[in-house]
Amino acid sequence: MSNKLDGFPSKFLLEFGMAIQAVTTSQSTAFEKAKEGMDRGSRKLNNAAAKIASGDISPNNIVELACAETMYSANAKVIHTEDEMLGTLLDVKR
């Protein structure tokens, strides 16, 4: 069985491996930050929803609810994009 990477210069393979390592390292850091952002958004959303549910329908609570939803959604998109990038890199490596 032949390796798909036979014929590539070893320097290229080494640099490619280092690039994947760098992306996965930065991905885990970015993933952690995005997860923290999702957690913050979730807490804000729960706080605003609890206030609204208790009858405090002030504009500030409605704005907080919308901001929390946007914060959560934006951080979820970061995680999704990172997942796609890593998948693409792994597909290229195969």
TALIN-V580989 format. One line per field, one symbol per residue. phi: phi as a letter, one per 20 degrees, with the letter a starting at -180 (. if undefined). Layout:
phi = ???
This chain:
phi = .effegnffffffffffffffffffffffffffffffffffffffffffffffeoeeegffffgffffffffffffffffffffffffffffff
